[in-house]
Amino acid sequence: MSNGGSSNAFIRLSRFDTVLLATDGVFDNLTIDEIVSHLRKGPLLTGVRNLLTQIQSRMNNSSADTASKPDHATLIAYRASVANA
């Protein structure tokens, strides 16, 4: 199938799969494990709020043993609520 050099990629999500699109302001202040721990369980909105609270705290209170960089932190989170979303 040729469509002028561009391709479309589709990923079939399963129920409760979570997708996160985020700027470097998120990843410069939290590790992947920290991000996952906020978003993997419980209501998505609660996880996002807790994630943003921790990012803001890191930006305002830098320390030598944690990532911290003042920056804009923007994210979009989506969780599939039905199988094969």
C-alpha positions in Angstrom: 0.0 0.0 0.0 1.5 3.3 -1.1 0.3 6.6 0.1 3.0 9.1 -0.9 5.6 8.0 1.6 3.7 8.5 4.8 2.4 5.7 6.9 -0.3 5.3 9.5 0.4 3.3 12.6 -2.3 2.0 14.8 -2.0 0.4 18.2 -5.0 -1.5 19.5 -5.5 -0.7 23.2 -6.8 -3.0 25.8 -9.1 -2.1 28.6 -7.3 0.0 31.2 -4.2 0.7 28.9 -3.0 4.2 29.6 -1.4 6.5 27.1 0.7 9.6 28.1 1.9 12.3 25.9 4.2 14.7 27.8 6.7 17.5 27.3 10.3 17.4 28.6 9.2 19.4 31.6 7.6 16.2 32.9 10.5 13.9 32.1 13.1 16.4 33.3 11.6 16.3 36.8 10.4 12.7 37.3 11.7 9.3 36.4 9.8 6.9 34.2 9.2 4.7 37.3 7.7 7.7 39.2 5.4 8.6 36.3 4.2 5.0 36.0 3.6 4.7 39.7 1.2 7.7 39.6 -0.7 6.6 36.6 -0.9 2.8 36.7 -3.6 2.4 39.5 -6.7 4.2 40.5 -8.6 7.0 38.8 -6.6 8.6 36.0 -7.5 12.1 37.0 -6.2 11.5 40.6 -3.0 10.1 39.2 -2.5 13.1 36.9 -3.2 15.5 39.7 -0.6 13.7 41.9 1.9 13.7 39.1 1.5 17.4 38.5 1.8 18.1 42.2 5.1 16.2 42.4 6.4 17.9 39.3 5.7 21.3 40.8 7.3 20.3 44.0 10.4 19.2 42.2 10.6 22.4 40.2 10.4 24.5 43.4 12.6 22.3 45.7 15.6 21.0 43.9 18.0 18.6 45.6 21.2 16.8 44.5 19.6 13.3 44.6 16.5 14.0 42.5 15.8 15.3 39.0 14.8 18.9 39.0 14.5 21.5 36.3 12.1 24.5 36.2 10.3 24.2 32.9 6.8 24.1 31.4 5.2 20.7 32.1 2.3 19.8 29.8 0.7 16.4 29.5 -2.2 14.6 28.0 -3.3 11.3 29.5 -5.9 8.8 28.2 -7.1 5.5 29.6 -9.0 3.1 27.5 -12.3 2.2 29.2 -13.4 -0.6 26.8 -11.5 -3.4 25.2 -10.0 -2.6 21.8 -10.5 1.1 22.0 
